[in-house]
Amino acid sequence: MISKSYCYGTWFEGQGQGVKVYDALNGSEVCEVSSNGVDFNKMLEHGRNVGGKALREMTIHDRANAIKNVAKHLMSKKEQLYAVSARTGATKVDSWVDIEGGLATMFSYSGIARREFANEKFIVEGAPEVLSAKGTFVARHILTSKPGVAVHINAFNFPCWGMLEKIAPSLIAGMPVIVKPGTASAYLTQAMVEEIIACGILPEGSIQLICGGVGDLLARLNEQDVVTFTGSASTGQKLRCHENIVANSIPFTMEADSLNSCILGESVSVEDEEFQLFIKEVTNEMTVKAGQKCTAIRRIIVPQSKVSAVQEALIARLSKVTLGDPSIKGVRMGPLVGKSQRNDVENKVAQLSDFCEIVYGGDLSKLELTGENLKPDAFYPPTLLYCDKPLETDAPHSIEAFGPVSTLMPYNSIDEAIEIARLGKGSLVASVVTYDNEEATKIVLSAAAYHGRMLVLNRDCAKESTGHGSPLPTLVHGGPGRAGGGEELGGGRAVKHYMQRTAIQGSPTTLMAITKEYMAGAATTGNDKHPFRKYFEELQVGESLTTHRRTVTEADIVNFGALSGDHFYAHFDEIAAKDSMFGQRVAHGYFVISAAAGMFVDPAPGPVLANYGLENLRFVEPVPIGDTIQVKITVKKKIKKDKRPEEERATGVVVWDVEVTNQDQVIVALYDIMTLVERQEA
């Protein structure tokens, strides 16, 4: 069987002989992987002109909903994908992380986009910047979709998750993708892309697939394209220096394998819960995915006095790990992805053993496998090494065996542990296992600059912890130095990575028209109909209402204090108030905004259904007894909500800019309120 690429709207079988890929368990041939004959320029043009054009015509919420629906479809096909995944040597847990973990990331990004961004084709970022004394010249930052293609070059170890965690933010940003999976497991990525294409949810050209080499693809990219890479640091560095990528300043995000560490706190005793948590975490990271994880723990950093206890506990736990066919109950670890990967791990362990002692595993002649018709070519046992003097050799800090291999190393002080961790020259993640918060604080603040993520694990969070090796959609995934110097995931940040940030300058009214968000100084409109009597569609950004006036009395302060229980001296103690920063008694700030609500709300039933929230509240000036307040409420922005099946009414969220002023037209309070407003189509 020849693998297929999906390009310019059709499935294409590579021409000529390709790279043979074998079943990791029994060594039978799965397919040949080849992209020979693919017209890469045609792929790029198809993505830009067909897929990109269609995506850019959709709103961010439309794209996010499409991602959600694709994930639902793939979830219904997960058992088929599990069957294909088994051929890579993955256990059920390994496949769950790769397949369902990837789908969970898609669901997460769909939710993030619909919560954080307006239902527009662009994103408005940050508050307005006033650039002139009178406020007639202002600026805003917006993000718009790049009219290019995102090329995702992925590693072999997570053929599903590695693709999905990148394409979700790309597509939500309005950028079509070309996915190039790792050759050794490309057939699993292909199986998933086949389902994505078959479901027909995404516009044609949104996703294309290359099974095989990328040919001259990188040479044909332009300044509107983006490249992401996951894999070895050496390969990533070569691609990053591609002359066309450099010449056109093409964004290149790299997430590389790194020598991640786990530090056992000096304060932890062998009897503590944290000691067992440490042993369990290290063992899991050595054996899940057979150690083929860019986040796996490669360096185990422990106090000198506990080296023997840790070594003994790890060996005891590793000795219980059964190798073999993952479909058999009790088998906890399958093979590496293939023979070539096994050979690479074997060679790296040999290099490490010149500087470190192998204290467990590492002997292929003693492999014990559970299952029938297994070929041992891709299997490698969990292997633990010991480096007696980690500050005197670079080997365990620079040589990575990308498999079930880790090196134990001692430290004599917390400062020394931090120094050892830093020798990795940048990693994706480091863990600290301790119940001593001062110890945790010192390690984290001293080592954070060398890591993209840090986990502090102890008895308080262990039951709900997602673990050392689990990147999460809402958290940044990446790291400095050897780890690639890039960032992926991280919530809305990932979507913005595939968009162009632009500063726009002009008058408040003009920028309001462009951004569809009201800002101070922009021209407002209004009519005789109260805005709370209008449906979502009827309301216009910039539509405003100025209320009647109200004079604040002593009775107001007394009544509000009695009702709320707030008898703060500035409101009730005449003598103390004179000596305060106010110089006199003043109204409660919360009375001011409560009174304001009573002034701008239309009390009768209508399209405004509920108060949805309040943000950005600032009490600017005090309101003493006798001051007269007035409110101006303006439609700031509108966010159309998707109607859920269980909801009776279609709605949208309207954000209102609220200004409360006194008799001198001085602003005393500023805030945004959000209301749930019925849509007319309901």
C-alpha positions as CSV (number, residue, x, y, z in Angstrom):
1,M,0.0,0.0,0.0
2,I,1.2,3.5,-0.9
3,S,0.3,6.3,1.5
4,K,-1.7,9.2,0.1
5,S,-1.5,12.9,0.3
6,Y,-4.5,15.2,0.1
7,C,-3.7,18.1,-2.2
8,Y,-5.7,20.6,-4.3
9,G,-8.9,18.8,-3.6
10,T,-8.0,15.2,-4.3
11,W,-6.2,12.2,-2.8
12,F,-2.8,11.7,-4.5
13,E,-0.8,8.5,-4.3
14,G,3.0,9.1,-4.3
15,Q,4.8,8.0,-7.4
16,G,7.8,5.6,-7.4
17,Q,9.3,3.8,-4.4
18,G,8.7,5.4,-1.0
19,V,10.0,4.9,2.5
20,K,8.7,1.6,3.9
21,V,6.9,1.8,7.2
22,Y,6.4,-1.3,9.3
23,D,4.0,-2.4,12.1
24,A,5.8,-1.8,15.3
25,L,4.6,-5.0,16.9
26,N,5.1,-7.7,14.2
27,G,7.3,-6.0,11.6
28,S,4.8,-6.4,8.8
29,E,4.8,-3.7,6.2
30,V,2.1,-1.1,6.7
31,C,2.7,1.1,3.7
32,E,5.3,3.1,1.6
33,V,5.3,6.8,2.3
34,S,6.0,9.0,-0.6
35,S,5.0,12.5,-1.8
36,N,6.8,12.2,-5.2
37,G,4.8,13.9,-7.9
38,V,3.0,16.4,-5.7
39,D,2.8,19.9,-7.1
40,F,3.7,21.9,-4.0
41,N,3.2,25.3,-5.6
42,K,-0.3,24.2,-6.6
43,M,-0.9,23.1,-3.0
44,L,0.0,26.5,-1.7
45,E,-2.2,28.3,-4.3
46,H,-5.1,26.0,-3.5
47,G,-4.8,26.7,0.2
48,R,-4.4,30.5,-0.3
49,N,-7.1,31.0,-2.9
50,V,-9.6,28.4,-2.1
51,G,-9.3,27.4,1.5
52,G,-8.1,30.7,2.8
53,K,-10.7,32.7,0.9
54,A,-13.5,30.6,2.3
55,L,-12.2,30.7,5.9
56,R,-11.8,34.5,5.8
57,E,-15.4,34.9,4.8
58,M,-16.5,33.1,8.0
59,T,-16.5,34.7,11.4
60,I,-14.3,33.5,14.2
61,H,-17.3,31.9,15.9
62,D,-18.3,30.2,12.6
63,R,-14.8,28.7,12.4
64,A,-14.8,27.7,16.0
65,N,-18.1,25.9,15.6
66,A,-16.7,24.1,12.5
67,I,-13.8,22.9,14.6
68,K,-16.2,21.7,17.3
69,N,-18.3,19.8,14.8
70,V,-15.2,18.2,13.2
71,A,-14.1,17.0,16.7
72,K,-17.6,15.5,17.3
73,H,-17.3,13.6,14.0
74,L,-13.8,12.3,14.8
75,M,-15.0,11.3,18.3
76,S,-17.6,9.1,16.6
77,K,-14.8,7.4,14.6
78,K,-12.3,7.0,17.5
79,E,-12.5,3.2,17.6
80,Q,-11.4,3.0,14.0
81,L,-8.5,5.3,14.8
82,Y,-7.6,3.3,17.9
83,A,-7.2,0.2,15.7
84,V,-4.8,2.1,13.4
85,S,-2.9,3.6,16.3
86,A,-2.2,0.1,17.8
87,R,0.1,-0.5,14.8
88,T,2.4,2.3,16.0
89,G,3.0,0.3,19.2
90,A,0.7,2.5,21.3
91,T,-1.1,1.2,24.4
92,K,-4.8,2.1,24.9
93,V,-3.6,4.9,27.2
94,D,-1.1,6.1,24.7
95,S,-3.8,6.2,22.0
96,W,-6.2,7.9,24.3
97,V,-3.7,10.7,24.9
98,D,-3.0,11.1,21.2
99,I,-6.5,10.7,19.8
100,E,-9.0,11.8,22.5
101,G,-6.4,14.3,23.9
102,G,-6.2,15.9,20.5
103,L,-10.0,16.0,20.1
104,A,-10.3,17.6,23.6
105,T,-7.9,20.3,22.5
106,M,-10.1,21.0,19.5
107,F,-13.2,21.3,21.8
108,S,-11.2,23.5,24.1
109,Y,-10.1,25.9,21.3
110,S,-13.6,26.1,20.0
111,G,-14.8,27.2,23.4
112,I,-11.9,29.6,24.0
113,A,-12.5,31.4,20.7
114,R,-16.2,31.8,21.3
115,R,-15.7,33.0,24.8
116,E,-12.7,35.4,24.3
117,F,-13.3,36.8,20.8
118,A,-16.2,38.7,19.3
119,N,-18.2,37.1,16.5
120,E,-16.3,39.0,13.9
121,K,-13.8,38.2,11.2
122,F,-11.1,40.0,13.2
123,I,-9.9,40.6,16.8
124,V,-9.7,43.9,18.6
125,E,-6.9,43.7,21.2
126,G,-6.4,45.8,24.2
127,A,-7.8,49.2,25.2
128,P,-7.7,52.3,23.0
129,E,-4.5,54.4,23.1
130,V,-5.1,58.2,23.4
131,L,-2.4,59.9,21.3
132,S,-3.4,63.5,21.6
133,A,-4.3,66.1,24.3
134,K,-7.9,66.5,23.3
135,G,-8.5,62.9,22.4
136,T,-9.3,63.4,18.7
137,F,-6.4,61.2,17.6
138,V,-6.4,57.7,19.0
139,A,-5.1,54.2,18.2
140,R,-6.1,50.6,18.6
141,H,-4.6,47.2,17.8
142,I,-6.4,44.7,15.6
143,L,-5.6,41.2,14.4
144,T,-6.6,40.1,10.9
145,S,-6.2,36.8,9.1
146,K,-3.1,36.3,7.1
147,P,-3.9,35.5,3.5
148,G,-1.3,32.7,3.5
149,V,-1.0,29.0,4.5
150,A,0.2,27.5,7.8
151,V,2.6,24.7,7.2
152,H,2.7,22.3,10.2
153,I,5.7,19.9,10.2
154,N,5.0,17.4,13.0
155,A,6.9,14.6,14.8
156,F,6.1,10.9,14.6
157,N,5.3,10.4,18.3
158,F,1.8,12.2,18.4
159,P,0.4,11.7,14.9
160,C,-3.1,12.9,15.9
161,W,-2.6,15.3,18.9
162,G,0.4,16.9,17.2
163,M,-1.7,17.8,14.2
164,L,-4.9,18.8,16.0
165,E,-3.3,21.1,18.5
166,K,-1.9,23.1,15.7
167,I,-4.7,23.1,13.1
168,A,-7.4,24.2,15.6
169,P,-6.0,27.6,16.3
170,S,-4.8,28.0,12.7
171,L,-8.3,27.4,11.2
172,I,-10.0,29.6,13.9
173,A,-7.6,32.4,12.9
174,G,-8.8,32.0,9.3
175,M,-5.6,30.4,8.0
176,P,-5.7,27.1,5.9
177,V,-3.2,24.4,6.8
178,I,-0.8,22.0,5.1
179,V,0.0,19.2,7.5
180,K,3.3,17.2,7.1
181,P,3.3,14.3,9.7
182,G,6.3,12.3,10.8
183,T,6.9,9.5,8.3
184,A,7.0,6.6,10.7
185,S,3.3,7.2,11.8
186,A,2.0,9.2,8.8
187,Y,-0.6,6.5,8.1
188,L,-2.4,7.3,11.3
189,T,-2.5,11.0,10.5
190,Q,-3.8,10.1,7.0
191,A,-6.6,8.0,8.5
192,M,-7.7,11.0,10.6
193,V,-7.5,13.5,7.7
194,E,-9.5,11.1,5.6
195,E,-12.3,11.4,8.2
196,I,-11.9,15.2,8.3
197,I,-12.3,15.5,4.6
198,A,-15.1,12.9,4.4
199,C,-17.3,14.8,6.9
200,G,-17.3,17.8,4.7
201,I,-17.6,20.3,7.6
202,L,-14.5,22.4,6.7
203,P,-14.4,24.4,3.4
204,E,-12.4,22.7,0.7
205,G,-8.7,23.8,0.9
206,S,-8.8,24.4,4.6
207,I,-6.6,21.3,5.2
208,Q,-4.2,19.5,3.0
209,L,-1.9,16.6,3.8
210,I,1.6,15.7,2.8
211,C,2.7,12.1,3.4
212,G,6.3,12.1,2.6
213,G,8.9,14.8,1.9
214,V,8.1,18.5,1.5
215,G,10.1,18.9,-1.7
216,D,10.4,22.6,-2.7
217,L,7.5,23.6,-0.5
218,L,9.5,25.8,1.8
219,A,11.2,27.6,-1.1
220,R,7.8,28.6,-2.4
221,L,6.4,30.2,0.8
222,N,5.9,33.9,1.1
223,E,5.7,36.6,3.8
224,Q,2.1,35.8,4.6
225,D,2.7,32.1,5.3
226,V,3.7,30.5,8.7
227,V,5.7,27.4,9.5
228,T,5.6,25.4,12.7
229,F,7.9,22.6,13.5
230,T,7.9,19.8,16.1
231,G,10.8,17.4,16.3
232,S,14.5,17.2,17.0
233,A,16.4,20.4,17.7
234,S,19.0,19.7,15.0
235,T,16.3,19.3,12.2
236,G,14.4,22.3,13.4
237,Q,17.5,24.5,13.4
238,K,18.2,23.4,9.8
239,L,14.7,24.3,8.7
240,R,14.7,27.6,10.5
241,C,17.8,28.6,8.5
242,H,16.2,27.8,5.2
243,E,17.2,30.7,2.9
244,N,13.6,31.5,1.8
245,I,12.3,31.5,5.4
246,V,15.1,33.9,6.4
247,A,14.8,36.1,3.3
248,N,11.0,36.6,3.7
249,S,11.0,36.7,7.5
250,I,8.5,33.9,7.5
251,P,7.3,33.2,11.1
252,F,8.8,29.9,12.3
253,T,7.7,28.4,15.5
254,M,9.8,25.5,16.8
255,E,9.0,23.0,19.6
256,A,11.9,20.7,20.0
257,D,12.8,17.7,22.1
258,S,14.4,18.7,25.3
259,L,16.1,17.2,28.3
260,N,13.3,17.9,30.8
261,S,13.9,17.4,34.5
262,C,12.1,16.4,37.7
263,I,13.6,17.7,41.0
264,L,12.9,15.9,44.3
265,G,12.9,18.6,47.0
266,E,15.6,18.5,49.7
267,S,12.8,18.7,52.3
268,V,11.1,15.4,51.2
269,S,11.7,12.4,53.3
270,V,11.3,8.8,52.1
271,E,8.2,8.4,54.3
272,D,6.5,11.5,52.8
273,E,3.6,11.2,50.3
274,E,5.7,13.3,47.9
275,F,8.4,10.6,47.7
276,Q,6.0,8.1,46.2
277,L,4.4,10.8,44.0
278,F,7.9,11.5,42.7
279,I,8.6,7.8,41.9
280,K,5.2,7.4,40.2
281,E,5.6,10.5,38.1
282,V,9.1,9.6,36.9
283,T,8.0,6.0,36.1
284,N,5.0,7.2,34.1
285,E,7.0,9.7,32.1
286,M,9.6,6.9,31.3
287,T,7.0,4.4,30.1
288,V,3.9,6.3,28.6
289,K,4.3,6.3,24.8
290,A,7.4,4.2,25.5
291,G,9.1,7.4,26.5
292,Q,8.6,8.9,23.1
293,K,7.5,12.3,24.3
294,C,9.1,15.6,23.9
295,T,8.0,16.3,27.5
296,A,9.3,13.1,29.0
297,I,11.5,13.3,32.1
298,R,15.1,12.7,31.0
299,R,16.9,14.0,34.1
300,I,16.0,12.9,37.6
301,I,17.5,15.3,40.1
302,V,17.5,14.2,43.7
303,P,19.3,15.0,47.0
304,Q,22.6,13.1,47.4
305,S,21.3,11.5,50.6
306,K,18.3,10.0,48.8
307,V,19.9,8.6,45.7
308,S,19.9,5.0,46.9
309,A,16.3,5.1,48.0
310,V,15.2,6.7,44.8
311,Q,17.1,4.3,42.7
312,E,15.8,1.3,44.6
313,A,12.2,2.5,44.4
314,L,12.4,3.3,40.7
315,I,13.9,-0.1,39.8
316,A,11.2,-1.8,41.9
317,R,8.5,0.0,40.0
318,L,10.1,-0.3,36.5
319,S,10.5,-4.0,37.1
320,K,6.7,-4.4,37.2
321,V,6.3,-2.8,33.8
322,T,5.2,-5.5,31.3
323,L,6.4,-5.1,27.7
324,G,4.6,-6.6,24.8
325,D,1.4,-6.5,22.8
326,P,-0.7,-3.5,24.2
327,S,-3.9,-5.3,23.3
328,I,-3.2,-7.9,26.0
329,K,-4.4,-7.1,29.5
330,G,-1.6,-6.2,31.9
331,V,0.8,-5.0,29.2
332,R,1.9,-1.5,30.2
333,M,4.4,-0.6,27.5
334,G,4.6,-1.4,23.8
335,P,7.4,-1.0,21.3
336,L,9.0,2.1,20.0
337,V,7.6,3.3,16.7
338,G,10.0,1.2,14.7
339,K,13.3,-0.5,14.4
340,S,15.2,2.6,13.3
341,Q,14.0,4.5,16.4
342,R,15.0,1.5,18.6
343,N,18.5,1.6,17.0
344,D,18.7,5.3,17.7
345,V,17.8,4.9,21.3
346,E,20.3,2.0,21.7
347,N,23.1,4.2,20.2
348,K,22.2,7.1,22.5
349,V,22.2,4.9,25.6
350,A,25.7,3.6,24.5
351,Q,26.9,7.2,24.3
352,L,25.5,8.0,27.7
353,S,27.0,4.9,29.2
354,D,30.5,6.3,28.5
355,F,29.7,8.9,31.2
356,C,27.0,7.3,33.2
357,E,26.3,3.9,34.7
358,I,23.4,1.8,33.5
359,V,21.7,0.6,36.7
360,Y,18.6,-0.9,35.2
361,G,17.6,-2.1,31.7
362,G,19.6,-1.4,28.6
363,D,20.1,-5.0,27.7
364,L,18.2,-6.2,24.6
365,S,19.3,-9.8,25.1
366,K,17.1,-9.9,28.2
367,L,13.9,-8.6,26.7
368,E,10.8,-10.4,27.9
369,L,7.7,-9.8,25.8
370,T,4.1,-10.7,26.4
371,G,2.1,-11.7,23.3
372,E,2.3,-13.8,20.2
373,N,3.7,-13.1,16.7
374,L,5.8,-10.3,18.1
375,K,8.9,-9.1,16.4
376,P,11.4,-7.7,19.0
377,D,13.0,-5.3,16.5
378,A,11.2,-2.1,17.9
379,F,11.2,-3.0,21.6
380,Y,13.4,-1.4,24.1
381,P,13.3,-1.9,27.9
382,P,12.8,0.9,30.5
383,T,16.4,2.0,31.2
384,L,17.7,3.9,34.2
385,L,21.2,5.4,34.2
386,Y,23.1,7.1,37.0
387,C,25.4,10.1,36.6
388,D,27.6,10.5,39.7
389,K,28.9,14.0,38.9
390,P,26.3,15.8,36.8
391,L,28.1,19.1,37.1
392,E,31.3,17.7,35.6
393,T,30.0,16.1,32.4
394,D,27.8,17.5,29.7
395,A,26.5,14.1,28.4
396,P,23.2,13.7,30.3
397,H,22.4,17.4,29.6
398,S,23.0,17.2,25.8
399,I,22.4,13.6,24.7
400,E,18.8,12.5,24.5
401,A,17.7,8.9,24.1
402,F,14.1,9.4,22.8
403,G,12.6,6.4,24.5
404,P,12.0,4.9,27.9
405,V,15.3,6.2,29.2
406,S,16.2,8.6,32.1
407,T,19.3,9.5,34.1
408,L,19.4,9.8,37.9
409,M,21.7,12.5,39.2
410,P,22.5,13.8,42.8
411,Y,22.6,17.3,44.2
412,N,24.1,18.6,47.4
413,S,22.0,21.8,47.8
414,I,19.0,23.5,46.3
415,D,21.3,25.9,44.5
416,E,23.1,22.9,43.0
417,A,19.8,21.3,41.9
418,I,18.9,24.6,40.1
419,E,22.3,24.7,38.4
420,I,21.9,21.1,37.2
421,A,18.4,21.8,35.8
422,R,19.8,24.8,34.0
423,L,22.4,22.7,32.2
424,G,19.7,21.4,29.9
425,K,19.9,24.9,28.3
426,G,16.2,25.2,27.9
427,S,13.4,22.7,28.2
428,L,9.7,22.4,27.7
429,V,8.9,21.4,31.3
430,A,10.4,20.8,34.7
431,S,8.7,19.4,37.8
432,V,9.4,20.1,41.4
433,V,8.1,17.6,44.0
434,T,8.0,19.1,47.4
435,Y,5.6,20.1,50.2
436,D,7.8,23.0,51.3
437,N,6.5,26.2,49.7
438,E,9.6,28.2,50.4
439,E,11.7,25.5,48.6
440,A,9.2,25.4,45.7
441,T,9.4,29.2,45.4
442,K,13.1,29.3,45.3
443,I,13.4,26.6,42.6
444,V,10.6,28.0,40.4
445,L,11.8,31.6,40.5
446,S,15.4,30.6,39.9
447,A,14.8,28.1,37.1
448,A,11.7,29.5,35.4
449,A,13.7,31.4,32.8
450,Y,15.0,28.0,31.5
451,H,11.6,26.3,31.1
452,G,8.4,26.8,29.3
453,R,6.3,25.2,32.0
454,M,6.9,24.2,35.6
455,L,4.8,21.8,37.7
456,V,4.9,21.9,41.5
457,L,3.6,18.5,42.6
458,N,2.6,17.6,46.2
459,R,-0.2,15.9,48.1
460,D,-2.6,18.8,47.8
461,C,-2.9,18.7,44.0
462,A,-1.8,15.2,43.1
463,K,-5.2,13.7,42.7
464,E,-6.3,16.3,40.1
465,S,-2.9,17.0,38.6
466,T,-2.7,16.4,34.9
467,G,1.0,15.4,35.3
468,H,4.4,16.5,34.2
469,G,4.1,15.5,30.6
470,S,0.7,16.9,29.6
471,P,0.6,20.1,27.6
472,L,-2.8,21.8,28.1
473,P,-4.7,24.0,25.6
474,T,-4.9,26.9,28.0
475,L,-1.2,26.8,28.9
476,V,1.8,27.8,26.9
477,H,3.7,24.8,25.4
478,G,7.2,25.5,24.3
479,G,10.4,26.6,25.9
480,P,13.7,28.5,25.5
481,G,17.0,27.4,24.0
482,R,17.2,23.7,23.1
483,A,13.4,23.5,23.4
484,G,13.1,25.7,20.3
485,G,12.4,29.2,21.7
486,G,8.8,29.1,20.5
487,E,5.3,28.9,22.0
488,E,2.2,26.9,21.1
489,L,-1.2,26.5,22.8
490,G,-1.6,29.0,25.6
491,G,-5.3,29.7,25.0
492,G,-6.2,32.7,22.7
493,R,-2.4,33.4,22.2
494,A,-2.3,30.4,19.8
495,V,-5.0,31.8,17.6
496,K,-3.3,35.2,17.5
497,H,0.0,33.6,16.4
498,Y,-1.6,33.0,12.9
499,M,-2.9,36.5,12.6
500,Q,-1.3,39.9,11.8
501,R,-1.3,42.4,14.6
502,T,-1.7,45.9,13.2
503,A,-1.8,49.3,15.0
504,I,-4.5,51.6,13.5
505,Q,-4.6,55.3,14.1
506,G,-7.3,57.9,13.4
507,S,-10.2,59.7,15.0
508,P,-12.4,57.9,17.6
509,T,-15.3,57.8,15.2
510,T,-13.4,56.3,12.4
511,L,-11.8,53.7,14.5
512,M,-15.2,52.8,16.0
513,A,-16.5,52.2,12.5
514,I,-13.5,50.0,11.7
515,T,-13.4,48.0,14.9
516,K,-17.2,47.9,15.6
517,E,-16.4,49.0,19.1
518,Y,-17.3,52.3,20.7
519,M,-14.5,54.3,22.4
520,A,-14.6,57.6,24.3
521,G,-14.7,60.6,22.0
522,A,-16.5,58.8,19.2
523,A,-19.7,60.3,17.8
524,T,-22.8,58.8,19.3
525,T,-26.4,58.4,18.0
526,G,-29.7,58.1,19.7
527,N,-33.5,58.4,19.2
528,D,-36.7,58.5,21.2
529,K,-36.9,54.8,21.7
530,H,-35.1,53.6,24.8
531,P,-32.2,51.2,23.9
532,F,-33.5,48.6,26.4
533,R,-36.7,48.4,24.2
534,K,-34.6,47.3,21.2
535,Y,-33.7,43.9,19.9
536,F,-30.1,42.9,19.4
537,E,-30.2,43.5,15.7
538,E,-31.7,47.0,16.2
539,L,-29.0,48.3,18.5
540,Q,-26.1,50.0,16.8
541,V,-22.6,50.4,18.1
542,G,-22.3,54.1,19.3
543,E,-26.0,54.4,20.1
544,S,-26.3,56.3,23.4
545,L,-28.7,57.4,26.1
546,T,-28.2,60.2,28.6
547,T,-30.4,59.9,31.6
548,H,-32.1,62.4,33.9
549,R,-30.2,63.7,36.9
550,R,-30.3,62.7,40.5
551,T,-29.0,64.5,43.6
552,V,-27.4,62.4,46.3
553,T,-28.7,62.9,49.8
554,E,-27.7,61.9,53.3
555,A,-30.7,59.7,53.4
556,D,-29.4,57.8,50.3
557,I,-26.1,57.1,52.2
558,V,-27.9,56.0,55.4
559,N,-30.4,53.8,53.6
560,F,-27.7,52.1,51.4
561,G,-25.5,51.6,54.5
562,A,-28.4,50.0,56.4
563,L,-29.3,47.8,53.4
564,S,-25.8,46.7,52.6
565,G,-24.3,46.6,56.1
566,D,-21.4,48.9,54.9
567,H,-20.9,51.5,57.6
568,F,-17.4,52.5,56.6
569,Y,-16.3,55.7,58.4
570,A,-16.0,57.8,55.2
571,H,-19.7,57.4,54.7
572,F,-21.0,57.8,58.3
573,D,-18.4,59.4,60.6
574,E,-18.4,63.2,60.0
575,I,-15.2,63.9,62.1
576,A,-13.2,61.0,60.7
577,A,-14.3,61.8,57.2
578,K,-13.0,65.4,57.5
579,D,-9.5,64.0,58.3
580,S,-9.7,61.5,55.4
581,M,-8.5,61.9,51.8
582,F,-12.1,63.0,50.9
583,G,-12.4,65.8,53.5
584,Q,-16.1,65.1,54.0
585,R,-18.6,62.3,54.0
586,V,-19.1,60.6,50.6
587,A,-21.5,58.2,49.0
588,H,-20.7,54.5,48.7
589,G,-19.2,53.8,45.3
590,Y,-21.6,50.9,45.0
591,F,-24.5,53.2,45.8
592,V,-23.4,55.3,42.8
593,I,-23.5,52.4,40.3
594,S,-26.7,51.1,41.9
595,A,-28.3,54.5,41.5
596,A,-27.0,54.7,38.0
597,A,-28.7,51.4,37.1
598,G,-31.9,52.8,38.3
599,M,-31.5,55.8,36.1
600,F,-30.7,54.0,32.8
601,V,-32.8,50.8,33.1
602,D,-36.2,50.6,31.5
603,P,-38.2,48.6,34.0
604,A,-40.9,47.0,31.7
605,P,-40.4,43.6,30.1
606,G,-38.6,43.8,26.8
607,P,-35.8,42.4,24.7
608,V,-33.2,42.9,27.4
609,L,-33.4,39.7,29.4
610,A,-30.7,39.8,32.0
611,N,-27.6,41.5,33.4
612,Y,-24.7,39.4,32.2
613,G,-21.9,41.0,34.1
614,L,-19.9,44.1,35.0
615,E,-16.2,44.8,34.0
616,N,-13.5,47.4,34.2
617,L,-15.2,49.3,37.1
618,R,-13.3,52.5,38.2
619,F,-14.4,55.0,40.9
620,V,-12.7,58.1,39.5
621,E,-14.0,60.9,41.8
622,P,-15.8,60.9,45.2
623,V,-19.5,61.8,45.3
624,P,-20.3,63.9,48.5
625,I,-23.7,64.7,49.8
626,G,-25.4,67.2,47.6
627,D,-23.7,66.2,44.3
628,T,-25.9,65.6,41.3
629,I,-25.1,62.6,39.1
630,Q,-26.1,61.8,35.5
631,V,-25.4,58.7,33.4
632,K,-24.5,58.2,29.8
633,I,-24.8,54.6,28.5
634,T,-23.5,53.7,25.0
635,V,-23.5,50.5,23.0
636,K,-19.8,49.5,23.1
637,K,-19.9,46.3,21.2
638,K,-22.2,43.4,20.3
639,I,-21.5,39.7,20.4
640,K,-23.9,37.4,18.6
641,K,-24.4,34.1,20.6
642,D,-25.1,30.7,19.1
643,K,-28.5,29.4,20.0
644,R,-28.2,26.1,21.9
645,P,-30.9,23.4,21.3
646,E,-32.2,23.7,24.8
647,E,-32.5,27.5,24.7
648,E,-36.0,29.0,23.9
649,R,-34.6,32.3,22.6
650,A,-31.8,33.4,20.3
651,T,-29.7,36.0,22.1
652,G,-26.7,38.2,21.9
653,V,-24.5,39.9,24.5
654,V,-24.4,43.7,24.3
655,V,-21.5,45.5,26.1
656,W,-22.5,49.0,27.3
657,D,-20.0,51.7,28.1
658,V,-21.2,53.5,31.2
659,E,-20.1,57.0,32.3
660,V,-21.4,58.5,35.5
661,T,-20.7,62.3,35.8
662,N,-21.4,65.0,38.4
663,Q,-22.9,68.4,38.0
664,D,-19.6,69.7,36.7
665,Q,-19.5,67.1,34.0
666,V,-16.6,65.4,35.8
667,I,-16.6,61.6,35.5
668,V,-17.1,59.9,38.9
669,A,-17.4,56.3,37.7
670,L,-16.6,54.3,34.6
671,Y,-17.4,50.7,33.8
672,D,-18.8,48.3,31.2
673,I,-22.0,46.3,31.8
674,M,-23.1,43.3,29.7
675,T,-26.7,42.5,29.0
676,L,-28.3,39.4,27.4
677,V,-30.5,40.7,24.7
678,E,-33.1,38.8,22.6
679,R,-32.5,38.6,18.9
680,Q,-35.4,39.5,16.6
681,E,-35.2,36.2,14.8
682,A,-36.5,34.6,18.0
